Amino acid sequence: MVLSLARTFHIPVEHTTLANGLRVVASPDRSAPFVTVGVYYQIGFRLEPPGRSGFAHLFEHMMFQGSENAGKMEHIRLVNSSGGLLNGTTNYDITNYFESVPSNALERVLWLEADRMRALKVDEENLRNQRDVVKEEVRVNVLNQPYGGFPWLDLPPVAFRNWPNAHNFYGDFADLDAATLADVQQFFRTYYAPNNAVLLMLGDLEPAEAFAFARRYFEDIPAQPLVPRADVTESAQTEERRGEVPEKLGPLPAIAVGYTMPKRGTADWYAAAILDRVLHGGRAGRVYRKLVLEEQIAVDVDGNAELLDTNGPTQMVTRIFHKPEFTSEGTVAVFDEVIEELQRKGTTQDELADVKMKFRSDYYSMLEGGSMPRFGLMHYLACFTLFDADPNRINTILDGFLGVTADQIQSAARNYLVSRNRAVLVRRPVNLGRVP
Amino acid sequence: MTSLGAPATSFRRRAMPPDLAPERPLAWPQRTAITLANGLEVVLAESRAFPKISAQLYFRSGNAVVAHSAPGLAEMTASVVRTGTLSRSNRQIEEDLRRMGAGLGSSSGADSSAISASGLAEFSSPILELIADLARNASFPESEFERERRQRFEELKIDRTTPGFLASERLRRVLFGEHPYAILAPTEAQVAAFRREQLVEFYREHYVPAGSLLLVVGDFSTDHMIDQVKIVFGSWTASKPPLPMSPAPPHPSGRRVYLVGMPGTVQTDVVVGNLGITRRDPDWYRLTLANSIYGGAFYSRLVLNIREQKGYTYSPGSSVSALRQHGYFTVHAAVRNDVVAATVNEIFYEMDRMRSLRVTPDELDSARNYLTGVFSLGVATQHGLLGQLSTVYLDQLPEDYLETFRQRIRALTADDVMAAARRYFDSANAQIVVVGDPAEIADQAALFGPLTQYDAAGNIVA
C-alpha cells in the first residue's frame, strides 16, 4: 500500500553530459513561472587542502566577487533585478550556488553561472573584504551566539581522527588570514572545473531549450585534470570518544551524541535513515519522548543523520539541552536506555509504518522547497548525480527507505549504536546556574 | 576532453548578460472564501504539485491582548493546547500526526494565535479533525502545563544570552512605550506566575470560530474540501471576544541610544528603528520599495556599503514590519566591536541619502523587479502560498491584493521612494539599540545621543 502510493508521484528528470564533462540535469514543472538553477561543485569543507581550514567557505564568498564579464556585485544585481533570490553554501562534500528567478531569466542566470565557472576576476581588496565578512559570519553564527557551532563544529574533532573530517570547517582566523589571491586562483582551477560539477535547471522550462542554453554557455569552458579526492577514510574506532567544550553564553548544559553511520547506498545505510527517524522524528520520536516528555530531564532534544547529502564519514547526531539540576552523565545514561531498549526489542510494526509515512511526507516537503522553490529537489538531484551518478534516484530512493524492515532496524541499532562507534560532546556552561 | 569545435569566440565570449525573455503570465490560484454559519472564515486554494496539504487556523488574539495582565500568556496557552484533548493524550496526538505524515505547530504572536498542520493529502480529513480537536477540546493537562512552563522558563534564560533577542526586545520597548507591542517576551517571574486556569480562560475566550480564519492549501479539489471543512468545523460555536483598545505608542523625538550590556562579547548587535505603518496604509507599497533599495535586498545600498565595501558585517539589512495596529522600520547589523560608531554613521548616511537624493532609474527598476519577482515566488510552493494568503486575509487586505501587487509596485516612481524615505526613515528621531560589551562600545554609542545602559535582564544600570 505504502509503496504503491509512493510510486504514483513522479519527478520528470532528463540529463546529459557536455563534452567538457559538465553534467546537466533538467526537471520541468510548468505549474508556476519560475526556475531554480543550481551549480554544484564537488568540493566542500571536508575536502579542502590540509592546513587551510575554512578555505572552501572563504572561496565560496569569492565566487560572488566578480567573474570575467560580471564585476563585483553584478552577479547579485542581475539576479535580484531579474526578480530572483540567490545564495551559495559550503557543505561537507559539495559547494553550491543557486538562484530562484522568474522563468524569463533562465538564460541570464545560466550566462552568469557560466561566466564565473569560466574565470574568476578578483583582487586583493575583494579578498580582504570577504575575509572580514567571513570573520563577522563566524562571530554572528558561532562566537557570539549561545551554543554557536554546537555541535557541527564541536563534534567532528572529537569524533574523527582524519584531518578532512576533524578540522574546524569555518576556519581558524590565522588560516583565513594566511589565504592569498594566488591560493584563490589555484583553488578555482583545481576544483571549479566543469568536469567537477553538475548544473541543475528546474521548473518552468523546456528541457531541450535549457540543454541548448547549457551547451551555448558552458560547453567551451575547458575541462581540467582532476586531482585525487582527499582521502576521507577513518581508521577503525575501538572505544567511545569524549570531549568537552565551554559554553560561554548559554545557561544550560548541552550534549551531542554522534554515531558514525554506514556507508552511502548500502542496505545498512537505508536502515540507518529510518532508525534515525524512529529515534528523532519530532515529539513522537523515542528520544524526545523519553528525555523531554517522560523523564523531563531535557528542555529540548532533536537529532538527525545527514545521509542523503554527504559522501563520507557521517554521524547520526542527537542534541540534548538538559536542565541544570541533572548531570550530563546521568542524562546520557537515560539516553542509553532508549538505545538499549531499541536494540533489545526493536520497533513495532505500527511504529515503523508511521515513521515511514512521515519520512515520505518529509521527503516531498524537502523536494518542494520553502522560500526557494524546489530547493530540496535541486539539492538531492545534485547529490544523486555527483555521488551516485544517477539523478533518477530522485524517483526510486524512497523505495529503498520504505522497504526497510523491522529486523534491519534492530540489527542496525545493534551494530551501529554502540559505544565504540560513538562520540559524546558536552557543552558546559561557564555561567551554570548564574542568571545574568 | 575539451570541445575544440566550439562556436565562434564572438558568440561564446558574450560580454553582456542576455536580456530577459518575455515574461510568462503569473496566475495566482483561485481562492474560494466562505464564511460558515458559526462565523469562521475559510479560504481554500489548490496547490497540486506535491501530494500534501497545509492548513492554518488563526485566532485574532495574541500576546498583545494580555500584555498588561499576563505577558506571554497567549504563547504559553498555544504551547499547551497541543498537549492533550478530551479524547487524546499528548502521546496520542504526536503519534496520530506521524501516522498522517504530518507536522504540527501551535504558537502566538502579538496579534494572533495559530494552530497549523501540514501532511500527506491522503489524510486531509483526519488532519483537519485533529486541528479542530485541538481548537475545541484542548484539556490542558496539569502535568503538561507544568512541563511546558518549565521549558519556557529555560528558553527565556537562553534568550537573555542571545544578542539578537536582547536587541529586538529593547527596541520594541523603546518604540512602543505603553502599547502592548512593547513587550516581546515575559520575564521568568511572569512565567513562574502563570496558572493553568489562566490558560484555560484565554483558550475559552479566544479560541472561537467567530471572526477566526482557516486557510487550507494543497492537493485537493476545492468542492470536496469545502464539504470536508463544513463537516469538521461546522458544528463548532462560540462567540467572538471583544478586543481591547490600546494606548498610542510614543513618537520619540530626538535620537537616543540604548546599550544592553553583555560583557566580554566579541561582536555588537546594532539595531536602529522608527515607528512605521501597517499593510493597510496606502504608503505601504512605497515604503516597501524604499526599504528594498535601502537595505531590504542583497542588492541594496546598505549591504553594498557596510558589507561589500567596508567589511563591517556579514548579514546587514533593513526591514519593514507590519503588526495589526502599527508597524516599524528597523536596520540591523552585527559588527565587530571597533566599528560600532562607524556602522551607525553609515546607517544614518544611507537613510539621509535616500531622503535627500532621488534613487537612480536603474536602482528603481531593479528594486521594482526584485520585489515583484520575490513576492510572486510564493505561488510556487504550499508554504509560500500560505504565507501570502495569511498576509491578505489576516490583515484583511483587498481580495485582489496578490493580483495587483505587481502593478502597484511597478507604478511607483523615484519621487514615491523619496517621499517614503522622508516620512519613514526618520533619522533625526531614530532610536538606536546596541548590544555588546560596554567597555568597548559605550563611548562609540554615546556619540549618537543620550545613552541609557541596561543589563541583560532589562534593569537600568547607568
Interface residues (C-beta under 8 A of the other chain):
Chain A: L5 T8 F9 L18 A19 N20 G21 D29 S31 A32 P33 F34 N69 A70 K72 M73 I76 R77 L78 V79 N80 S81 S82 G83 G84 L85 L86 S100 V101 P102 S103 N104 A105 L106 E107 R108 W111 L112 R128 N129 Q130 R131 D132 V133 V134 K135 E136 E137 R139 V140 L143 N144 Q145 P146 Y147 N195 G203 D204 R216 Y217 E219 D220 P222 A223 K248 L249 G250 P251 L252 G281 G282 R283 A284 R289 V292 L293 Q296 V299 D300 F321 K323 A353 D354 V355 M357 K358 R360 S361 D362 Y364 S365 L367 E368 G369 G370 S371 M372 P373 R374 V435 P436
Chain B: M1 T2 S3 A6 P7 R12 R14 A15 M16 P17 P18 D19 L20 A21 P22 E23 R24 P25 L26 R48 A49 F50 P51 K52 N90 R91 E94 E95 L97 R98 R99 M100 G101 A102 G103 S118 G119 L120 E122 R147 R150 Q151 E154 E155 K157 I158 R160 T161 T162 P163 E188 M262 G264 T265 V266 Q267 A297 F298 Y299 L304 R307 E308 Q309 K310 G311 Y312 T313 Y314 S315 A334 V335 R336 D365 S366 A367 N369 Y370 T372 G373 V374 S376 L377 V379 A380 T381 Q382 H383 G384 D455 A456 A457
